[in-house]
Amino acid sequence: MTIEQKHHQFQQYLSRKDSKRYLPAFWEHGPFPENLNKKLNLLDPKKQILLSSGVPNKELFSIKNISVNHTLDLGHENVGIPGDHVLTNTFHIGDESFSKHMSTKDKDYNSNVPIESVFEYADQTYGLSSTIELFNKLVTKFNYFREDILDNNQRKINYETIITSGTSASCFYLTQMLLDENKTILIEEFTYPVIIANVNMTDGHYAPFNLNMHATEENGQNPIDVEYLNTLLSNWDSFYPNKPYPTCLYTIPVQNPTGLVQSSEHRQEVYDICKKFNVLIIEDDPYGNILLTDEVNKVKDNEDKSPYNAFVNQKNDYLKKLESAASYLSIDTEGIVLRCESVSKVFAPGLRVGVIIANKFFIDRLKNIIECTTREISGPSMTMFNECCYGMDVLLKRQLQVDNIDRLDGWIQWLMNLSHRYKLRQDILLSSLYNTKAYKDKKLFECIEPKFGMFLCIKLNLETLKPQVLESSLSMQKCMQYMDYKLLEHNLSAIVGTKLSIDLDHSYKKSGFIRVTVAQATGKEQLQLAAHELGKAIEEFFDEYLTPSQEYEVLL
């Protein structure tokens, strides 16, 4: 199939409103008669006096320079605050003379980024060229398209990258492009609820598909119930006679809230089903680079223990492990995958920098949506992320005491450090939870131990100890509301499963869980305290709920 034929086929996925999005190019001139066109071609465009644009004069920006200090060091074995001897890098953005005036360290340097490129309107609304270039380098660095596989090495040319203000914004753009009252999107039965708000704004429909809550890395089961998914798409009218046939599927492969992880093999199973039924895949993966394993940081007995060689071995282990859960892009032979990523979970959420990677047909439509809606992403945010990424190479060379490393190895070191920190935190919380009376003596819960990401799922033993709450969605909703009361009573803020279900009537029997994150606790002591209080709250819930000891009326 030619590119033109493929793009014609993709038209079926677009929403009814998409073709109506048009921004009149009021800043353009013409058309011109031939004799005027000849005269205009003789003029020097560099000498043109600009009176048309609402662009501020760069000399009127109050900020002349931005100085940034950043680090690779997270205090490797410390789960609290980094130590006093942190290796830092300092760079300056903007006027070089101002940078020299402000510089206080020998290793400070100017990034050679003019301040007007940071604060002025960008030449394109879908991201600075420098940020797009950076993400394209990262796509290659992390081998998203598995270009080492012979059949894959040419597919990347059909894809493009745009910058967004995070995956929530990305999902807004994608639902605006793909959904209307005549289209349905399939969504994991438990998910990040912002996607539902985005769907509702389009008047589109949604329906859940099942997760396999018993999947683990050890048993190899797919976290997606692929048998149900295939049956659902094969017999749609018997499941949802009043909803249009699905045109896209939304998945978080490092799952939020459950922590379940789709391996490359699992993604192939899902992809094959979607390909068979002509369903697009929206892959929302903000957690995919947070790897929770001890293997990457272990130095093997037979390895060269020099800092540089140790790093190279760890990097290779890390990238190999990521390939075990490779992006859907790596298997996308049909151009049906739209991948969303963000730096929010691995760098800084306040920067609001995300990315969409997809077939050029869809990227062109997304550019138009951005042009007509939110327009430019923050210039300072993109520039700071760019320069910090490249600055991490400076830090890594100093740390390893070498002159040369592969480009963007510093970013990989940062991700490995971050992953190690999250793994330490997870280990502390899990070991403390398993030490509680609620688990050790009473078996009131079990945990889904994630291999990627930042969430931990605590499944309550309701089936054995509170079977009556499984009788209806209302019973489960009341049950988990009371669980939430007990958590709050112990000064714990967590999320109960019923609040993360997209259709409680469909999923209520699986909703008896608590989603917790290890990200925000201040350190080891607070994580241990959190586990202790979680254990007590769960004990009190089972002791009190639906008994004469129940302390609170449940309000919904």
C-alpha positions in Angstrom: 0.0 0.0 0.0 1.4 3.4 -1.0 1.7 6.3 1.5 -1.2 8.1 -0.2 -3.4 5.0 0.0 -2.5 4.6 3.7 -3.3 8.2 4.4 -6.6 7.9 2.6 -7.4 4.8 4.8 -6.5 6.9 8.0 -9.2 9.4 7.1 -11.8 7.1 8.6 -10.4 7.6 12.1 -10.7 11.4 12.1 -13.5 13.1 14.1 -16.3 14.9 12.3 -15.0 18.2 13.7 -11.4 17.7 12.7 -11.9 19.0 9.2 -13.5 22.2 10.5 -10.4 23.3 12.4 -8.9 26.0 10.4 -6.9 29.1 11.4 -7.0 31.8 8.8 -3.5 32.8 7.8 -4.2 36.5 8.2 -0.5 37.3 8.4 0.1 36.1 4.8 0.0 38.4 1.7 -1.1 37.9 -1.9 -2.0 36.6 -4.4 0.0 39.0 -6.5 -0.2 40.1 -10.2 2.9 39.0 -12.1 4.4 42.5 -12.5 4.2 43.1 -8.7 5.6 39.7 -7.9 8.7 40.6 -10.0 9.2 43.8 -8.0 8.8 42.1 -4.7 11.3 39.4 -5.6 13.9 42.2 -6.1 13.6 43.4 -2.5 15.9 42.3 0.3 13.7 40.4 2.9 16.4 41.1 5.6 15.7 44.8 5.3 11.9 44.6 5.5 10.4 46.7 8.2 8.1 44.6 10.3 4.8 46.4 11.2 2.4 43.5 11.0 3.1 41.1 13.8 2.1 41.4 17.4 5.6 40.1 18.4 7.2 42.1 21.3 10.7 43.6 20.6 13.3 41.3 22.1 15.1 44.4 23.7 12.0 44.9 25.9 12.3 41.5 27.7 13.1 42.1 31.3 14.9 38.8 31.7 18.3 38.9 30.0 19.7 35.6 31.3 18.7 32.4 33.0 21.2 30.5 35.1 20.5 26.8 35.9 22.2 24.5 38.4 21.4 20.8 38.1 22.8 17.4 39.1 22.9 13.7 38.4 23.4 12.9 42.1 20.5 11.7 44.1 22.5 10.6 47.0 22.6 7.1 45.6 21.8 5.0 48.7 19.9 7.7 50.4 16.1 7.8 50.0 15.7 11.2 51.6 17.6 14.4 50.8 20.9 14.3 48.8 24.1 14.7 50.7 26.3 17.8 51.0 28.8 16.8 48.3 26.6 16.9 45.2 28.2 17.2 41.8 26.5 20.1 40.0 26.6 21.7 36.6 25.8 25.3 36.0 24.9 26.8 32.6 23.5 30.1 31.4 20.8 30.8 28.8 20.8 34.2 27.1 23.1 37.2 26.8 26.7 35.9 27.0 28.0 39.2 28.5 25.4 39.0 31.2 26.4 35.4 31.8 30.1 36.3 32.3 29.1 39.1 34.6 27.1 36.6 36.8 29.4 33.6 36.5 31.0 32.6 39.8 32.4 29.2 39.0 35.2 28.1 36.6 33.0 25.4 35.1 30.1 27.6 34.3 29.3 27.9 30.6 26.9 29.7 28.2 24.5 27.5 26.3 24.6 29.8 23.2 20.8 29.9 23.2 19.6 33.5 22.5 17.1 34.8 25.1 14.7 35.8 22.4 14.4 32.1 21.2 13.3 31.3 24.7 10.8 34.1 25.3 9.6 35.0 21.8 6.8 33.3 19.9 8.3 30.2 18.3 8.4 29.7 14.5 6.2 26.7 14.9 3.5 26.0 17.5 4.3 22.3 18.0 7.6 22.7 19.7 11.1 24.2 19.3 13.1 22.5 16.6 15.8 21.9 19.2 13.4 20.0 21.5 12.0 17.9 18.7 15.5 17.1 17.6 16.4 16.1 21.2 13.4 13.7 21.4 14.2 12.2 18.1 17.7 11.5 19.4 16.2 9.9 22.5 13.9 7.8 20.3 17.0 6.5 18.5 19.0 6.2 21.8 16.2 4.0 23.3 15.7 2.1 20.1 11.9 2.6 20.1 11.6 1.4 16.5 14.0 -1.6 17.1 16.1 -0.5 14.1 18.4 -3.4 14.9 15.7 -5.7 13.4 16.1 -5.8 9.6 12.5 -5.3 8.7 12.2 -2.2 11.0 15.1 0.0 9.9 13.1 2.0 7.3 9.8 2.4 9.2 10.8 5.4 11.3 10.8 7.7 8.3 7.0 7.5 8.3 6.7 9.0 11.8 7.2 12.5 13.2 7.4 14.0 16.7 5.6 17.0 18.2 6.0 18.6 21.6 3.0 19.1 24.0 2.6 20.3 27.5 2.4 16.8 29.0 0.5 13.6 28.4 -2.8 15.1 29.6 -2.5 17.7 26.9 -1.5 15.0 24.4 -4.6 13.0 25.3 -6.7 16.1 24.8 -5.4 16.6 21.3 -5.7 13.0 20.4 -9.3 12.7 21.6 -10.2 15.9 19.8 -8.7 14.4 16.6 -10.2 10.9 16.8 -13.5 11.1 18.7 -17.0 12.4 18.1 -20.6 11.1 18.8 -20.1 8.5 16.1 -16.9 6.9 17.6 -16.0 4.8 20.6 -12.6 4.4 22.4 -11.7 1.3 24.4 -10.1 2.1 27.7 -8.5 -0.2 30.4 -11.1 -0.8 33.1 -9.0 1.0 35.6 -7.1 4.0 34.4 -6.0 7.6 35.0 -9.4 9.4 34.9 -8.3 12.5 32.9 -8.8 10.4 29.7 -12.5 10.2 30.5 -12.9 14.0 30.9 -11.2 14.3 27.5 -13.5 11.8 25.9 -16.6 13.5 27.3 -15.6 16.8 25.8 -15.8 15.2 22.3 -19.3 13.7 22.8 -17.6 10.4 22.0 -18.3 7.0 23.6 -16.0 4.8 25.7 -16.1 1.2 26.9 -13.8 -0.8 29.3 -11.7 -3.7 28.4 -10.5 -6.1 31.1 -7.2 -6.2 32.9 -5.7 -9.4 34.3 -5.1 -8.5 37.9 -3.2 -11.8 38.4 -0.5 -11.2 35.8 3.1 -11.1 37.1 6.5 -11.2 35.5 7.0 -14.6 37.1 3.8 -16.3 35.6 4.2 -14.4 32.3 0.5 -13.7 31.9 -0.6 -10.7 29.9 -1.9 -7.8 32.0 -4.5 -7.2 29.3 -7.2 -9.9 29.1 -6.6 -10.5 25.4 -9.2 -13.2 25.2 -11.8 -10.8 26.4 -10.5 -8.1 24.1 -10.8 -10.3 21.1 -14.2 -11.5 22.1 -15.4 -8.0 22.7 -14.3 -6.8 19.2 -15.6 -9.9 17.5 -19.1 -9.6 19.1 -19.4 -5.8 19.7 -23.1 -5.5 19.1 -23.9 -8.1 21.7 -21.9 -6.2 24.3 -22.8 -2.6 23.4 -25.6 -2.5 20.8 -26.1 1.3 21.3 -22.4 2.3 20.9 -20.5 2.7 17.6 -17.8 0.2 16.9 -14.5 1.2 18.5 -11.9 3.0 16.3 -9.1 3.3 19.0 -7.8 1.8 22.2 -6.1 3.7 25.0 -3.6 1.8 27.1 -1.0 2.7 29.8 1.5 -0.1 29.3 3.2 0.6 32.7 -0.3 0.6 34.2 -1.7 3.3 36.3 -3.2 2.5 38.9 -2.4 -1.2 39.1 1.4 -1.2 38.4 0.9 -4.1 35.9 3.5 -4.1 33.0 3.0 -5.2 29.4 6.1 -7.0 28.1 7.0 -6.8 24.4 5.3 -10.1 23.9 2.1 -8.9 25.6 2.1 -5.8 23.4 2.4 -7.9 20.3 -0.7 -9.9 21.3 -2.7 -6.7 21.8 -1.3 -5.1 18.6 -2.3 -8.2 16.6 -5.9 -7.9 17.8 -6.1 -4.2 17.1 -4.5 -4.7 13.6 -7.1 -7.4 12.9 -10.0 -5.1 13.8 -8.6 -1.8 12.4 -8.3 -0.2 15.8 -5.7 2.5 16.6 -3.6 2.3 19.7 -2.9 5.3 21.9 0.1 4.3 24.0 0.4 6.6 27.1 3.7 5.8 28.7 5.0 8.4 31.2 6.4 5.8 33.5 8.2 3.5 31.1 11.8 4.6 31.9 11.4 4.0 35.6 12.9 0.5 36.0 12.4 -1.2 39.4 15.2 -3.8 39.4 18.4 -4.4 41.3 20.0 -6.1 38.3 21.1 -2.9 36.6 23.2 -1.6 39.5 25.0 -4.9 40.3 28.6 -5.1 39.2 29.3 -8.7 38.2 32.4 -10.5 39.5 34.0 -10.9 36.1 33.5 -7.3 34.9 36.0 -4.5 34.7 35.2 -2.4 37.8 36.5 0.9 36.4 33.9 3.6 36.7 33.5 4.0 33.0 33.2 0.3 32.2 30.9 -0.2 35.1 28.7 2.6 33.7 28.7 1.1 30.2 27.7 -2.3 31.5 24.9 -0.9 33.6 23.7 1.2 30.7 23.6 -1.9 28.4 21.7 -3.8 31.1 19.2 -1.0 31.6 18.5 -0.6 27.9 18.2 -4.3 27.4 15.7 -4.5 30.2 13.7 -1.6 28.7 13.6 -3.6 25.4 11.8 -6.4 27.3 8.9 -3.9 27.5 9.5 -2.1 24.2 7.1 0.6 22.9 4.3 -0.4 20.6 6.2 1.6 18.0 8.6 -1.3 17.8 6.0 -3.5 16.3 3.8 -1.0 14.4 3.8 -2.2 10.8 0.6 -0.4 10.0 1.1 3.1 11.4 -1.7 2.7 13.9 0.3 3.5 17.1 0.2 7.0 18.6 2.7 7.2 21.5 2.6 9.8 24.3 5.4 10.5 26.7 6.2 13.1 29.2 9.2 14.3 31.3 6.8 14.9 34.2 7.6 11.7 36.1 11.3 11.6 35.3 12.4 15.2 35.4 9.9 17.9 36.5 6.1 18.1 36.1 6.0 21.8 36.3 7.9 22.2 33.1 4.9 20.7 31.2 6.9 19.1 28.4 5.5 16.0 26.7 5.7 14.4 23.2 3.6 12.5 20.7 5.2 10.2 18.2 3.0 9.0 15.4 2.5 8.5 11.7 3.0 11.7 9.7 -0.7 11.8 8.7 -1.8 12.0 12.3 1.0 14.4 13.3 -0.1 16.8 10.5 -3.7 16.8 11.9 -2.4 17.3 15.5 -0.3 20.3 14.4 -3.4 21.9 13.1 -5.3 21.3 16.4 -2.4 22.8 18.4 -2.3 25.8 16.0 -6.1 26.3 16.6 -6.1 25.8 20.3 -3.3 25.9 22.8 -0.5 27.1 20.4 3.1 27.3 21.7 4.5 25.2 24.5 6.6 27.2 27.0 9.9 28.3 25.5 11.8 28.4 28.9 10.5 24.9 29.7 11.7 23.3 26.5 15.0 25.1 26.6 15.7 24.2 30.2 15.0 20.5 29.5 17.1 20.6 26.4 20.1 22.1 28.1 19.8 20.0 31.2 19.7 16.8 29.1 22.9 17.9 27.3 24.4 19.2 30.6 24.0 15.7 32.1 26.7 14.6 29.7 29.0 17.2 31.1 28.2 15.9 34.6 28.7 12.3 33.7 32.1 13.0 32.1 33.2 14.7 35.3 31.8 11.9 37.4 33.5 9.1 35.3 36.7 11.3 34.8 36.7 10.7 31.0 36.7 13.1 28.0 34.3 11.3 25.8 31.0 9.4 26.2 28.1 8.7 23.8 25.7 11.6 23.4 22.9 11.6 25.9 24.5 9.0 28.1 24.1 11.5 30.9 20.3 11.3 30.5 20.5 7.5 30.8 22.6 7.8 34.0 19.9 10.2 35.4 17.2 7.7 34.6 19.1 4.8 36.2 19.8 6.9 39.3 16.1 7.8 39.5 15.0 4.2 38.9 17.4 3.1 41.7 15.9 5.6 44.1 12.4 4.4 43.4 13.5 0.8 43.8 14.9 1.6 47.2 11.7 3.3 48.2 9.6 0.5 47.0 11.7 -2.1 48.9 11.3 -0.1 52.1 7.6 0.2 51.8 7.0 -3.4 50.7 9.2 -4.9 53.4 7.5 -2.7 56.0 4.0 -3.7 54.7 4.9 -7.4 54.8 6.0 -6.9 58.4 2.6 -5.5 59.5 0.2 -7.6 61.6 -2.4 -7.1 58.9 -0.3 -9.0 56.4 1.9 -11.3 58.4 -0.7 -12.6 60.8 -4.1 -11.9 59.3 -3.4 -12.0 55.5 -5.8 -9.0 54.9 -4.1 -7.9 51.7 -1.5 -8.7 49.1 0.6 -6.4 46.8 1.1 -6.3 43.1 4.9 -5.7 43.1 5.6 -3.5 40.0 8.7 -3.9 37.9 8.4 -0.4 36.3 6.8 2.9 37.4 5.9 4.5 40.6 2.7 3.0 41.9 2.0 0.0 44.2 -1.4 -1.7 44.3 -2.6 -3.2 47.6 -5.4 -5.7 47.0 -7.7 -6.3 49.9 -8.8 -9.8 50.7 -12.5 -9.0 50.3 -13.5 -12.3 48.6 -12.6 -14.3 51.7 -13.3 -11.8 54.5 -16.0 -9.5 53.3 -17.7 -11.4 50.4 -21.0 -9.5 50.9 -19.4 -6.4 49.4 -19.0 -8.2 46.1 -22.7 -8.5 45.6 -23.1 -5.2 43.7 -21.3 -2.1 42.5 -23.0 0.0 45.2 -21.9 -2.4 47.9 -18.3 -2.2 46.7 -18.5 1.6 46.4 -19.6 1.9 50.0 -17.0 -0.6 51.2 -14.1 1.3 49.6 -15.5 4.6 50.8 -15.2 3.3 54.3 -11.7 2.1 53.5 -10.9 5.6 52.4 -12.3 7.0 55.7 -9.9 4.7 57.7 -7.0 5.8 55.6 -7.7 9.5 56.2 -8.3 8.8 59.9 -4.7 7.6 59.9 -3.6 10.7 58.1 -2.9 8.8 54.9 -3.7 10.1 51.4 -4.1 7.3 48.9 -6.6 6.4 46.1 -9.1 3.6 46.4 -9.9 1.4 43.4 -13.5 2.4 42.9 -12.4 5.9 42.1 -10.2 4.7 39.2 -12.8 2.5 37.5 -14.3 3.8 34.3 -17.4 1.6 34.7 -18.0 0.4 38.2 -20.9 -1.9 37.1 -18.4 -3.6 34.9 -15.4 -3.8 37.2 -16.7 -3.6 40.8 -15.5 -7.1 41.8 -11.9 -6.1 41.0 -12.1 -2.6 42.6 -11.1 -3.6 46.1 -7.6 -2.2 46.1 -5.6 0.9 47.2 -3.2 2.7 44.9 -0.2 4.1 46.7 3.0 5.8 45.4 6.4 5.8 46.9 7.4 9.1 45.3 6.3 11.7 47.8 7.3 10.3 51.2 10.3 12.3 52.6 12.5 9.3 53.4 12.9 5.9 55.0 11.3 6.8 58.3 8.2 8.2 56.6 7.8 5.2 54.3 8.1 2.8 57.3 5.5 4.9 59.1 3.2 4.9 56.1 3.4 1.1 56.0 2.6 0.9 59.7 -0.4 3.2 59.4 -1.6 1.4 56.2 -1.6 -1.9 58.1 -3.5 -0.4 61.0 -6.1 1.3 58.7 -6.7 -2.0 56.8 -7.0 -3.9 60.1 -9.6 -1.4 61.4 -11.5 -1.5 58.2 -11.9 -5.3 58.3 -12.7 -5.2 62.1 -15.3 -2.5 61.7 -17.0 -2.5 58.4 -20.5 -4.0 58.4 -20.2 -4.9 62.1 -21.7 -3.2 65.2 -18.2 -1.5 65.6 -18.6 0.5 62.3 -17.8 4.0 63.4 -19.1 6.1 60.5 -22.1 6.2 58.2 -21.0 5.8 54.6 -21.9 8.8 52.4 -21.6 8.7 48.6 
